[in-house]
Every structure is written in C-alpha cells, then in structure tokens.
Amino acid sequence: MTKTGRSATRRQVLAGTGALGVGIAFSGALSELFTGTAEAQNLGHDGYGPLVPDPKGLLDLPEGFSYRVLSRQGDELRSGEGKVPSNHDGMAAFAGRAGRVHLVRNHENRADGKIPVPAVEGLTYDPAGKGGCTALTLDCRNRVLSERVAIAGTAVNCAGGPTPWGTWLTCEETEDKAGTNGYTKDHGFIFEVDPVDPRRTGAVPLTAMGRFQHEAIAVDPRRGVVYETEDAFEKPFGLFYRFLPERPLGGRGSLRAGGRLQAMRVPGVPDLSTIQDIGAEFDRIEWVDVPDPQAARTPIRFQDFGSRGITHAQKLEGCYWGGRSVYFVSSFAHRSDGSAADHYGQVWRYDPDRRRLTLVIVFGPDTDIQLPGESPDNICLAPSGGLMVCEDGGGAQHVYGVTRRGEVYAVARNRQDIGTPEEPEWGEFAGVTFSPDGDTMYVNCYSPGTTFAVTGPWRR
C-alpha cells in the first residue's frame, strides 16, 4: 500500500493500452462481475455527479451523499486499551446480529510506526511489533458501539481478505526476521482475525501459507483454495501463490492445520509486465510447489523453481474472488525499477476450472488530470454493479467507480492535506468495502488514519 518506488509524475490517466481515449479498457471476461441492476449499470461517465467541496475539509462527495467519521488515529479506543493506531489500510465488513456491522481494519505500522497498535494480553504476537488490526462494531445507523484491538504485535499489516466463514486474514507485508528492527520473532505471515471475538483466533501465524511480503488474499468459496499476492519492492518481484489447505473450508482455525503452498508459472512468460494486450489468454497455467515456504534462508521469490523458472510481476496488490474466478492487481511496472516493461496498472483473471489466465484490464497514460491516475490498489465490487478502485499514486487521491462500459467516475476525494503550502500532499485511500446490505461504503484514509462511512443513493 505504501508508495515505495512510485515515480514523480503521477497524473497519468486510466485508458486502454494503445488507445488515445480516456477511460479503462475492458475485455468481456469481466461481465460476470457487474451484477447490479440495469439502471445502475447504465451510469454514465459522470457517475453520481461532480464532487462537492466539503466545508469541513475532509472528504468531497457527490451531491446527495454524506459521510460519518467513525474513527481517527490518535483518538482513544472505546475499549480503553489505548489510542487508535495510525496507518489505516485494508479492511472488510461483516454482517452482525440485529443489523450490526463488524469492521476489521489493518494498521500498516512498521518498527517506526507513529501510533502502534496497543499490546493486549492474549492478542499480541511479538511485543516489538507495532502493527495489527482493530475491530469496530456499528449499529444499523453506522454509530460506533465498540472499538478494540483485534490483533497486535504484528508488522506492516497491509491488506488481506475475508474468508467464507466470516473471518479476516490479515497479511504482513515484510520479510523481517527476529533480530531485525528489534523484532523478537520472524515476520511475514498471515494471521486469522475473528471480527466478533478476536480472542477466538488469538495471534497465531499461519506459517504454512508462506513467509513473504504478503499483500492480499482471496478464497475460492467452492474449493477452499486461498490465493495470495506478494508485493515485493525490488527485483526479483513478487509471485502469485495458491495455498491448498489440508482442511479446505473447515471454518475458523482450520487453516492452522497446514497445507501446500505453490507459485504460479505462466509457460513462456517470466514477467507479467510484458503482456499488454487486453484479452490475452494463457492456458495450462502451472502451479509449482514452493521449495521452502518459511524462507528460512532465502526469500521465496529468490528460490530455485527449476530450469523453467517462475513468473514474477511488480507490485502485486489487490486480490478478490468474483464469479468463478480470482482477480489480482499489478499496480504498476517500471523498467527503471527492473521490470521487463512499463504499465500503469493491470487486473488479471485466473479461472481455476480452465486453468486459464486472462489480462482483463489495463491502465494507461493520457493527459486529462480530471480523471484517475495510475496505480490501482484496493478494488471491490460495488452495489451499482461495477468496481470501486482506490487510487494510490501522487497528487489528489480519489476513490473511483468504473461502470460496465468501462467509464470512470469520481466517488470521493481526500481533502486532508498532509503536505506543505508549497508542496501539498494527500494520503491514499485504502480498504474500500461495502456493508452487507450495500447501503454504506466504508473506506480508510491511510494518513492521517481516518475511517469513513459513506451513505447515499448507491443503487440509484
């Protein structure tokens, strides 16, 4: 989620590869994602209308929409356990009883994190870790009923994903081992968090799922296979993984039983950045066992995967399940960083039934600064039948909607300036998700850490 490696020119626009027109280019493979009403799917490029400046200077929204600030870094947690931690990142919403909603929110704190997740007995993995998750419970009107620590003592909790049995898998985006940055335990794991009662899951690393710079996960709800992205910061770049659990779909705690970790090999494609044509398909995708999932001596992406190698990609970030496929995001690729080719963002679709990988979205440059920049990050499905995309570049930061026709419209703009009068700066958005009934969009501002609940005519 961080902007490590971002270039200085950040106002490129989403467009089809090779096309001069603005917008996002789609292939037909995305049709299964657009499940909203026909009326909602017919939103034009103006979406819900222009953004209205917020007199409070926090969040600009279209007319008819409003927000509630649920939580801000530095405030006191309602549990009394300490202060709300900084660096709000990945998040998911879960249905509760009597219309309640449970939010689980990551905090991407490193060893020098501003406000650490408070250490709580029974929920702390490594006392030296400053990352973790907090959990909020909301009533049917988005009023905060409780806010507490869900897991502590982890590091660089970036994204993750929900499970079919209603828990959150939080991912550490680091490979630091014990003795590095003061840590007393190895880091780079996935942890399971129960949004209702975090003590039922505790602070137990799911070691069989690999130790690497995790970003996000998605679970196949039919097979129980867990797909994982790796956001490695330098070459060789990250891999796309799948985890085959010993107890697939076994419910809370079942992933602790272990399983087999594999990495994706696209025959003849060592670097996904070289593929630029929307709709490009690759059949007979191979999955290769990871030699040492614990990376005891060598990071996984450096390990020997045989004479045919393995497939890498820069900035593998968002990951989610839609229809019968898993989708994952490469936020950007730059030759200057070591990638084989340049791009401003890709979304890939893997169909496990056909063992087929398809490039379904390409983000590209243009000149209209009123439309979104490069570096897509968190992506979620919207009740209007399209996608919501968190922008993670430079300059003004937005949440954008994308219609079925590939038209882009602004949903929200962060107004919290954390820069200087000479060089203004706005924190990225992260963790976009919707309430189970689709009436509220929840989203985080990374810095200053702020969690918003946005209501309005989402199904207009």
Disulfide bonds with the S-S distance in Angstrom:
none
